[in-house]
Amino acid sequence: MLIYLADLVQLLPFQSNKVTPLGVGFIGSYLKKEMPNINLRIYKDPKKLIDHLYEEPPDVLGLSSYLWNVRLSHAIAKKAKEIKKEMTIVFGGPFFDKNSPGQISKFFSDRPQLDLYITDEGEWSFAYLIKLIEQYGNNINDIPFSEWPRSFYSINPKNNEIKNNQVNETKTINLNDIPSPYLTGLLDSFLEDGQLSPIIETSRGCPYTCAFCTRGSRNTKLESNLFEFSIDRVKSEIHYIKDRSRNYSKTLYIADSNFGILERDLEISKIIKECSDNDGFPVMTYASYAKNVTKRIVEIAKNLRDVTRAIMSKQSLNPETLKLIKRKNISSETYDELRKECEINGIDTVCELIYGLPGETYDSFIKGVISTVKTKQSVTLYNLRLDAGQELATTESREKYAMKTSYRVLPGTKFSYNDIYSAEYEEIVTENKWINKNEILHIRLFYFLFSFISSDIFREFRKGLLFYGFDHATLVEFIINDKKNWPSSLEALLHKFMNAAASERISPHNVKLEFTKEDIEEIGSDEALNPFYVSTLVSDASNIQEFKEYLLSIVNTFAKKLTIDEMLDLKNIMNISFDNIVCYERLEPRKDVEYSFDVEGWLKSKKEFPLQSFLSEKSIKYTLKIKDEILYHLENAKRLGMDTVHAVYYVRMHTLHLYHDRIFCYKRFPTL
């Protein structure tokens, strides 16, 4: 029997921020353990899978179903059935609401080529399916219903009713009984692919029940507890990956929902740090830390501070909202204490906040952003997204909170190959009982300007604002309400941004499951708006100059309480920040600047002082440089025929990973 397993994603030239197919790797490694003679192939690249479907169609095709590939999987499954009618096609993954009979029926009616959906943990269920197929044949309906486990879902062709047997439990297997897809060599070819970043899983499960998360809505025994892979196995995997990964950016992802929740995660962080220090891998690490920050997580972040940021998410600071979404944050006092400890230890921290949540008004959300940035934290904002399987995505929640939604195309998901076309959407909340659609759009504009001023470009300016009792979130609100004084270039840019933000919204009845060539062409560009319009801004010298002049002028009104000397100090700081911007219209890979202040000494000072306190007897010379890797990737993008704006955007989105905003900002060094 020939089996193909695929976790598909659109792979773009020179891209390096997609991950190895770990999920189907686990399923494949367990299947090979149970049935050593099975003929198995694993895929990440949809083009390679399509070619092989024509060359040697399998008996069984297993496809993952996630937000980022559910329509791509559908398009390829449809083509696979055309190629070989008797092929068994199986989907699995979280993008399936098993608690909604109506949604299950629609899912299958929209996908007549789909034979079976496997829910929850897939290793045992898929291996059991293959054993049943060997015994009864490829027609799913020939398998006796009495042998179906509760993880199998299908549609009875005789009466179009849902076919699912809740009587038979699925077998819970010890995680360590699943052979490592890395240590068995099953994923070697993917480690050798420079475009793919390795991803590991050290534990499974989530003890939380957050209503905005798919994991919080899975009330199975496994998901309500935490299960661990052995520490020896995890260590061996990290070393195995370190020795074999050819990923261009040398990034390691950790798939755990709550890394740091277990005591042994501290030891894992030490292993990663040791590999990074001694062997140069990883250069960057991404982990979703446990929902509530603890001293252990601070210690882990301390170990990994050179390769990652500590994400200290709150999602909301509004008590009513937190209650409605079943999220309980640690006390503000404990949170601030741990954040300060991170700051003292040189650990970058990021707080994630979600707008569009139940109970959250425009004013309460902006107030939460402002109070967070005043604590010197970076802040990332997200529009509430509804995914199949979330509690908030249920009909009951939608009606209860009067949520209205739109869809938008996920950036980088347009796919065209031979006669197969697809794109992916995300469903976002555009209004609810507490916030209207114009206020949501207003937050989009706020976040665009906020993300620009939150970048490394303005780190000196943000420090100066905080010293003098201000913050950049309040400044952004001031700018938005100062429309009559916007310079023409800023007004034009923000007008285009708002038009794009409004026009990217797609009504539910216009959402497609299947696409034609014309549909893909009609979509046009599928850029993420914030980084695209920042790329636009920094690719035009006049944009930069006019924005600089505008900020220098409005600071007189915004910070009018300052004395003349204090205002001069703040403007000196702002000028230094603007020197950080890489202007791609007039690109200088290196430039020299000279300041009357010890800027680096001021930035590194543990105590708060004005910049003028660091006045130097002699001018200090600095060299501003762009990293060679950025220039290399930029040239590669231009070779693909991109103009400057799109090349900058492409590199920012697809090659620089977690610290992607550094493409906009010079690195400063004392001139030797």
C-alpha positions in Angstrom: 0.0 0.0 0.0 1.3 3.4 -1.0 0.5 6.3 1.4 1.1 10.0 1.0 0.9 12.3 4.1 1.0 16.1 3.5 1.1 19.3 5.5 1.0 21.7 2.7 1.9 25.3 2.4 2.8 27.7 -0.4 6.6 27.9 -0.6 8.0 31.1 -2.1 11.5 31.7 -3.5 14.1 32.4 -0.9 11.5 32.0 1.9 12.8 30.6 5.2 9.9 31.0 7.7 7.8 27.9 7.0 8.3 24.9 9.3 9.0 21.2 8.7 5.9 18.9 8.6 6.2 17.7 12.2 2.5 16.9 12.6 2.3 14.4 9.7 5.8 13.3 10.7 4.5 12.1 14.0 1.6 10.3 12.2 4.1 8.7 9.7 6.6 7.6 12.3 3.9 5.9 14.4 2.5 4.3 11.3 5.9 2.9 10.3 6.3 1.5 13.8 3.0 -0.3 13.6 3.4 -1.3 10.0 7.2 -1.3 9.1 6.6 -2.5 5.5 4.2 0.3 4.6 5.3 2.5 1.7 5.1 6.1 3.0 6.0 9.5 1.6 5.7 12.9 3.3 5.2 16.2 1.6 5.3 19.9 2.4 5.6 21.4 -1.1 2.2 21.2 -2.9 3.9 21.4 -6.3 6.0 18.3 -5.6 2.9 16.5 -4.3 0.9 17.3 -7.4 3.6 16.0 -9.6 3.8 12.8 -7.7 0.0 12.3 -7.7 0.2 12.2 -11.5 3.4 10.0 -11.6 2.4 7.5 -8.9 -1.0 8.1 -7.3 -1.2 6.6 -3.8 -3.8 4.3 -2.3 -4.3 6.7 0.6 -3.8 10.5 0.8 -3.7 12.1 4.2 -3.9 15.9 4.3 -3.7 18.3 7.2 -6.5 20.9 7.6 -5.4 24.2 9.1 -6.3 27.8 8.6 -3.4 28.3 6.3 -4.0 25.3 4.0 -7.6 24.1 4.2 -8.6 25.3 0.7 -5.2 24.2 -0.8 -5.8 20.7 0.7 -9.3 20.7 -0.8 -8.1 21.7 -4.3 -5.4 19.0 -4.3 -7.8 16.3 -2.8 -10.3 17.1 -5.6 -7.6 16.7 -8.3 -6.4 13.4 -6.6 -9.8 11.9 -6.9 -9.9 12.8 -10.5 -6.6 11.0 -11.0 -7.5 7.9 -9.1 -11.2 7.5 -8.1 -10.6 4.7 -5.7 -8.0 6.6 -3.7 -9.0 7.1 0.0 -8.7 10.7 1.0 -8.4 11.6 4.7 -8.2 15.0 6.4 -7.1 15.7 9.9 -6.3 18.8 12.1 -8.0 21.4 14.2 -9.9 23.3 11.5 -13.0 21.2 12.0 -15.9 21.8 14.5 -16.8 18.3 15.7 -19.3 19.7 18.1 -21.5 21.3 15.4 -23.6 18.8 13.3 -24.5 21.5 10.9 -20.9 22.5 10.3 -19.9 18.8 9.9 -22.5 18.2 7.3 -21.6 21.3 5.4 -17.9 20.5 5.5 -18.5 17.1 3.8 -21.1 18.4 1.4 -18.7 21.0 0.2 -16.0 18.3 -0.2 -17.6 15.2 -1.9 -14.1 13.9 -2.6 -13.4 13.6 1.1 -13.8 10.1 2.6 -12.9 10.6 6.2 -12.0 13.3 8.8 -9.9 12.2 11.8 -10.2 14.5 14.9 -7.9 14.9 17.9 -4.5 13.2 18.1 -4.0 11.5 14.8 -1.2 9.0 15.4 -3.2 6.0 16.7 -6.3 6.8 14.7 -4.5 7.0 11.3 -2.5 3.8 11.9 -5.7 2.0 12.9 -7.4 3.3 9.7 -4.7 1.8 7.6 -5.0 -1.5 9.3 -8.8 -1.4 8.7 -8.2 -0.6 5.0 -5.8 -3.5 4.7 -8.5 -5.7 6.1 -11.7 -4.4 4.4 -10.4 -2.4 1.4 -10.3 1.3 0.4 -14.0 2.0 0.5 -14.5 3.5 4.0 -18.1 2.4 4.0 -17.1 -1.2 3.8 -15.5 -1.0 7.2 -18.0 -2.2 9.9 -19.4 0.7 11.9 -18.8 -1.3 15.0 -15.1 -0.9 14.4 -15.1 2.9 13.9 -13.5 4.8 16.8 -15.0 8.1 17.9 -12.3 10.1 16.1 -13.7 9.0 12.6 -16.2 11.3 10.9 -17.8 10.8 7.6 -21.2 11.0 5.8 -23.3 8.0 5.2 -23.9 7.9 1.4 -27.2 6.2 1.8 -28.9 8.9 3.9 -26.4 11.8 4.0 -26.3 11.6 7.8 -23.2 12.1 9.8 -21.4 8.9 10.4 -19.6 8.9 13.8 -19.4 6.2 16.5 -19.1 7.8 19.9 -19.2 4.4 21.7 -15.7 3.4 20.7 -13.0 5.4 22.5 -9.7 6.1 20.7 -6.6 4.6 22.2 -4.5 7.0 24.3 -0.9 6.3 23.6 2.2 7.3 25.6 3.9 10.1 23.7 7.2 8.3 24.0 5.7 5.4 22.1 5.6 7.6 19.0 9.0 7.3 17.4 10.7 10.6 16.8 10.3 11.6 13.1 13.6 13.4 13.4 15.7 10.7 15.1 14.3 8.0 12.8 15.4 10.1 9.8 11.9 10.5 8.5 12.2 14.3 8.2 15.9 14.5 7.1 15.0 15.8 3.6 13.1 18.6 5.2 15.9 19.5 7.5 18.1 19.8 4.4 15.7 22.2 2.8 16.9 25.8 3.5 13.4 27.2 3.2 12.1 25.2 6.2 12.7 26.0 9.8 12.7 22.9 12.2 9.9 22.7 14.7 9.9 20.5 17.8 7.2 19.5 20.3 8.3 18.8 23.9 4.8 18.4 25.4 1.2 18.3 24.4 -2.0 19.6 26.0 -3.4 22.8 27.5 -4.9 23.3 31.0 -6.6 26.5 29.9 -10.1 27.0 28.4 -9.7 30.3 26.6 -12.7 30.9 24.4 -10.7 32.5 21.6 -8.4 29.5 21.2 -9.1 26.1 19.5 -7.2 24.2 22.1 -9.3 25.8 24.9 -12.4 24.3 23.2 -11.2 20.7 23.0 -12.5 19.1 26.2 -10.8 15.7 25.7 -8.9 14.1 28.3 -5.6 14.7 26.5 -6.2 18.4 26.0 -7.1 19.0 29.6 -3.8 17.7 30.8 -0.2 18.0 29.9 1.8 15.1 28.4 5.5 15.1 28.0 8.1 13.7 25.6 11.1 12.5 27.6 13.8 15.0 28.3 16.4 12.7 26.8 14.4 12.5 23.6 14.0 16.3 23.4 17.7 16.8 24.0 18.6 14.3 21.3 16.2 15.9 18.8 17.6 19.4 19.4 21.2 18.1 18.8 20.1 16.1 15.8 18.4 19.1 14.3 21.3 21.4 15.2 23.7 19.1 13.3 21.5 18.7 10.2 19.3 21.8 9.7 20.2 23.9 6.6 17.6 26.6 7.3 18.8 29.9 5.9 17.8 31.8 9.1 18.8 29.1 11.6 15.5 29.4 13.4 14.0 26.8 15.8 10.3 26.7 16.5 8.8 25.1 19.6 5.2 23.8 19.0 4.1 23.6 22.7 1.0 25.6 23.6 2.6 26.6 26.9 6.3 26.3 26.9 7.6 27.1 30.4 4.6 25.6 32.2 6.6 22.5 33.2 9.6 22.6 35.5 11.8 20.6 33.1 11.3 23.3 30.4 14.0 25.3 32.2 16.4 22.4 31.4 15.3 22.4 27.7 16.0 26.1 27.5 19.6 25.5 28.8 20.1 22.8 26.1 19.0 25.3 23.4 21.3 28.0 24.8 24.2 25.6 24.9 23.6 24.7 21.2 23.3 28.3 20.2 26.4 29.4 22.1 28.6 26.5 21.0 27.4 25.7 17.5 25.6 28.8 16.3 22.2 27.0 16.1 19.6 28.3 16.7 20.2 32.0 16.0 16.5 32.6 16.7 13.9 30.6 18.6 10.1 31.0 18.7 8.0 29.6 21.6 4.5 30.3 22.8 5.1 30.7 26.5 2.6 29.6 29.2 -0.4 31.9 29.4 0.5 33.3 32.8 4.1 34.4 33.4 6.0 32.8 36.3 9.5 33.2 37.7 10.4 30.0 35.8 9.5 31.6 32.5 11.6 34.6 33.4 14.5 32.2 34.0 13.8 30.5 30.6 13.7 33.8 28.9 17.0 34.8 30.5 18.6 31.6 29.0 17.1 32.4 25.6 17.4 36.2 25.6 19.9 36.2 22.8 17.7 34.2 20.5 14.1 35.1 21.3 11.7 37.5 23.0 9.6 36.7 26.0 5.9 36.9 25.1 4.0 38.0 28.2 0.5 38.1 26.7 -2.6 39.5 28.4 -5.0 39.5 25.4 -7.0 42.2 27.3 -6.7 44.4 30.4 -10.4 44.7 30.7 -11.8 42.6 33.6 -15.2 42.1 31.9 -13.6 40.9 28.7 -11.3 38.4 30.6 -14.3 36.9 32.3 -16.2 36.5 29.1 -13.3 34.8 27.3 -12.5 32.6 30.3 -9.0 34.1 30.6 -7.6 34.7 34.0 -4.4 36.8 34.1 -2.0 36.9 37.0 -2.3 40.0 39.2 -1.0 43.3 37.7 1.5 43.6 40.6 3.0 40.1 39.9 3.0 40.8 36.2 4.8 44.1 36.6 7.3 42.5 39.0 8.2 39.8 36.5 8.4 42.3 33.7 10.8 44.5 35.6 12.9 41.4 36.3 13.0 40.8 32.6 14.0 44.4 31.9 16.8 44.2 34.5 18.2 41.1 32.8 18.1 42.6 29.3 15.1 40.4 28.1 12.9 41.9 25.4 9.3 41.3 26.3 6.2 41.5 24.1 2.6 41.7 25.2 -0.1 40.6 22.8 -3.5 42.3 22.9 -6.6 41.3 20.9 -9.2 43.8 19.6 -12.8 42.8 18.9 -13.2 40.6 22.0 -16.5 40.6 23.8 -16.7 43.3 26.5 -13.9 45.4 25.0 -14.8 48.9 23.8 -12.6 51.1 21.7 -11.7 53.3 24.6 -10.9 50.3 27.0 -8.7 48.7 24.3 -6.7 51.9 23.6 -6.4 52.5 27.3 -5.0 49.0 27.7 -2.4 49.6 24.9 -1.3 52.9 26.5 -1.0 51.5 30.0 1.1 48.6 28.6 3.5 50.7 26.6 4.1 52.9 29.7 5.7 49.8 31.3 8.3 49.8 28.5 6.9 46.7 26.9 6.6 46.0 23.2 2.9 45.5 22.2 1.5 43.4 19.3 -2.1 43.8 18.3 -4.4 41.3 16.7 -7.9 41.5 15.3 -10.0 38.7 16.9 -10.1 35.8 14.5 -12.8 33.1 14.5 -11.6 29.6 13.7 -13.6 26.4 13.5 -13.4 24.7 16.9 -13.3 27.9 19.0 -15.9 28.5 21.6 -16.3 32.1 20.3 -16.8 30.7 16.8 -20.0 28.8 17.7 -23.4 30.0 16.6 -24.3 30.5 20.3 -21.4 32.9 20.9 -21.8 34.8 17.7 -25.5 35.5 18.5 -24.9 36.1 22.2 -22.2 38.8 21.6 -23.8 40.1 18.3 -20.5 39.5 16.5 -20.4 40.4 12.8 -17.5 39.2 10.7 -15.7 39.6 7.4 -13.1 37.5 5.7 -9.8 38.5 4.2 -7.2 36.7 2.2 -4.3 35.4 4.2 -1.0 37.0 3.0 1.2 34.7 0.9 -1.4 32.0 0.3 -2.3 32.5 -3.3 -1.4 29.3 -5.2 -1.3 28.5 -8.9 0.2 25.4 -10.4 -0.9 23.7 -13.6 -4.7 23.9 -13.4 -4.9 24.0 -9.6 -5.7 27.3 -7.9 -6.3 28.2 -4.3 -6.1 30.9 -1.6 -6.8 31.0 2.1 -9.0 33.3 4.2 -9.2 34.3 7.8 -12.5 35.3 9.4 -12.2 38.5 11.5 -14.6 40.2 13.9 -15.6 43.6 12.5 -18.1 44.6 15.1 -20.0 43.3 18.2 -22.1 44.6 21.1 -19.3 46.8 22.4 -17.5 48.1 19.3 -18.6 49.1 15.8 -17.0 48.6 12.4 -15.7 52.1 12.1 -14.0 51.8 15.5 -12.4 48.5 14.4 -11.1 50.3 11.3 -9.9 53.1 13.5 -7.8 50.6 15.4 -6.4 49.3 12.1 -5.1 52.8 11.4 -3.9 53.2 15.0 -2.0 50.0 14.7 -0.3 50.9 11.5 1.2 54.1 12.9 1.8 52.4 16.3 3.7 49.5 14.7 5.9 51.9 12.8 6.8 54.0 15.8 7.2 50.8 17.9 9.9 49.5 15.5 13.6 49.6 16.4 13.9 52.9 14.3 12.3 54.9 17.2 13.8 53.1 20.2 15.5 56.4 21.3 12.4 58.5 20.7 10.2 56.1 22.7 12.7 56.2 25.6 12.7 60.0 25.5 8.9 60.2 25.5 8.7 57.9 28.5 11.4 59.9 30.4 9.4 63.1 29.9 6.1 61.5 31.0 4.6 60.7 27.6 4.2 57.5 25.5 4.0 56.7 21.8 0.6 55.1 21.9 -0.9 58.4 23.1 1.2 60.2 20.5 -0.4 58.0 17.8 -3.9 58.8 19.0 -2.9 62.5 18.8 -1.6 62.1 15.2 -4.8 60.3 14.1 -6.9 63.2 15.5 -4.6 65.8 13.9 -5.7 65.0 10.3 -6.0 68.7 9.3 -2.2 69.1 9.8 -1.0 65.9 8.1 1.5 66.5 5.3 0.3 65.6 1.8 2.5 62.5 1.6 1.3 61.2 5.0 -2.3 61.9 4.1 -2.0 60.1 0.8 -0.3 57.1 2.4 -2.9 56.8 5.2 -5.8 57.3 2.8 -4.5 54.4 0.7 -4.0 52.3 3.8 -7.5 52.9 5.0 -9.0 52.1 1.6 -7.0 48.9 1.5 -8.1 48.0 5.0 -11.7 48.5 4.1 -11.5 46.8 0.7 -9.7 43.7 1.9 -12.9 42.8 3.8 -14.9 40.1 2.0 -18.5 39.4 3.0 -19.2 35.8 4.0 -21.4 35.1 0.9 -18.5 36.0 -1.4 -16.0 33.6 0.2 -14.9 30.8 -2.1 -13.8 27.3 -1.5 -12.7 26.6 -5.1 -10.8 29.1 -7.3 -10.2 29.6 -11.0 -7.3 31.4 -12.6 -9.5 34.5 -13.0 -10.4 34.3 -9.3 -6.7 34.4 -8.3 -6.0 37.3 -10.7 -9.0 39.2 -9.2 -7.6 38.9 -5.7 -4.6 40.8 -6.9 -2.0 41.5 -4.2 -2.3 39.7 -0.9 0.1 41.7 1.2 -0.2 42.2 4.9 -1.1 45.9 5.1 1.0 47.1 8.0 4.4 45.9 6.8 3.6 46.7 3.2 2.8 50.3 3.9 5.8 50.7 6.2 7.8 49.4 3.3 6.2 52.0 1.1 7.0 54.7 3.6 10.7 53.9 3.8 11.1 53.4 0.1 10.5 57.1 -0.6 12.9 59.8 0.7 10.2 62.5 0.6 7.8 60.4 2.7 10.5 60.1 5.4 11.5 63.7 5.3 7.9 65.0 5.5 7.0 62.6 8.3 10.1 63.8 10.2 9.2 67.4 9.7 5.6 66.7 10.8 6.6 64.9 14.0 9.1 67.7 14.9 6.3 70.2 14.5 3.5 68.5 16.4 5.7 67.6 19.3 5.5 71.3 20.3 1.8 70.9 20.9 1.8 67.3 22.1 4.5 67.9 24.7 3.8 71.6 25.4 4.4 71.2 29.1 8.1 70.8 28.5 10.6 73.6 29.0 12.6 74.9 26.1 15.6 72.8 27.1 13.5 69.7 27.5 11.8 70.2 24.2 15.2 70.6 22.5 16.4 67.4 24.2 13.4 65.5 22.9 13.9 66.9 19.4 17.5 65.9 19.4 16.5 62.4 20.4 13.9 62.3 17.6 16.5 63.4 15.0 18.8 60.5 16.1 15.9 58.1 15.6 15.2 59.3 12.1 18.9 58.7 11.3 18.1 55.0 12.0 15.7 54.7 9.0 17.1 52.9 6.0 15.8 54.9 2.9 15.5 52.3 0.2 15.0 55.0 -2.5 18.6 56.2 -1.8 20.0 53.1 -0.3 23.3 53.5 1.6 24.5 50.1 3.0 26.7 52.1 5.4 26.8 55.7 6.5 28.6 57.7 9.2 27.0 60.0 11.7 28.4 62.2 14.4 26.6 63.2 17.6 27.4 65.5 20.5 26.0 62.8 22.9 27.0 59.4 24.0 23.9 57.8 22.6 24.7 54.2 23.3 25.7 55.1 26.9 22.3 56.8 27.3 20.4 53.9 25.9 22.2 51.3 28.1 21.9 53.4 31.3 20.0 51.6 34.0 18.8 54.9 35.5 16.7 57.4 33.7 18.3 60.6 32.5 17.7 63.1 29.7 20.0 62.7 26.7 21.6 66.0 27.4 23.1 64.5 30.6 25.2 62.4 28.2 26.7 65.4 26.4 30.3 64.6 25.3 33.3 66.9 25.3 34.1 65.7 21.8 31.7 64.6 19.1 31.2 60.8 19.0 31.3 59.1 15.6 29.0 56.2 14.8 28.7 53.9 11.8 25.3 52.8 10.7 25.1 49.6 8.7 22.6 47.2 7.1 23.3 43.5 7.7 24.8 41.8 4.7 22.0 39.1 4.8 19.4 41.8 4.2 21.2 43.2 1.2 21.6 39.7 -0.1 17.9 38.8 0.2 16.9 42.2 -1.2 18.9 41.6 -4.4 17.4 38.1 -4.7 13.9 39.7 -4.4 14.7 42.2 -7.1 16.0 39.4 -9.4 12.4 38.1 -9.2 11.3 41.3 -10.9 10.0 43.2 -7.8 10.2 46.9 -7.5 11.8 48.4 -4.4 8.7 48.5 -2.2 7.7 44.9 -2.9 11.3 43.7 -2.5 11.6 45.3 0.9 8.2 43.9 1.9 9.1 40.4 0.6 12.3 40.3 2.6 10.6 41.6 5.7 7.8 39.0 5.5 9.5 35.9 4.2 13.1 35.8 5.2 13.7 37.7 8.4 11.5 35.8 10.9 10.9 37.2 14.3 13.0 40.3 14.1 11.8 41.2 10.7 11.5 45.0 11.4 15.2 45.3 11.4 15.0 45.6 7.6 13.8 49.2 8.2 16.5 50.1 10.7 20.3 50.5 10.6 22.5 48.8 13.2 24.6 51.4 15.0 28.3 50.8 15.9 30.9 53.2 17.4 33.3 54.2 14.6 36.7 52.6 15.2 
